[in-house]
């Protein structure tokens, strides 16, 4: 299982969590969050791709 990368917006620590049967990645600092996903792995991979994309 890969680590959740920092928030692409503010650089804050992020985590993946289950809410109402769907998985989300969410920043602990600015509270931005991902779209809902069916699995924890899908949410983590989507968040990590977004974080990579926004790096210079």
TARA-V85527 format. One record per residue. PSI is psi as a letter, one per 30 degrees, with the letter a starting at -180 (NA if undefined). OMEGA is omega as a letter, one per 30 degrees, with the letter a starting at -180 (999 if undefined). Layout:
BEGIN
((PSI & OMEGA) (PSI & OMEGA))
END
This chain:
BEGIN
((k & a) (l & l) (l & l) (k & a) (l & l) (l & a) (k & l) (f & a) (e & a) (f & a) (g & l) (l & l) (k & a) (l & l) (l & l) (k & a) (l & l) (k & l) (k & l) (h & l) (g & l) (l & a) (k & a) (l & l) (k & a) (k & l) (k & l) (f & a) (d & a) (f & l) (g & l) (l & a) (l & a) (l & l) (l & l) (k & l) (l & a) (f & a) (l & l) (e & a) (e & l) (e & a) (e & a) (e & a) (e & l) (e & l) (e & a) (e & l) (e & l) (e & l) (e & l) (e & a) (e & a) (f & l) (k & l) (NA & 999))
END
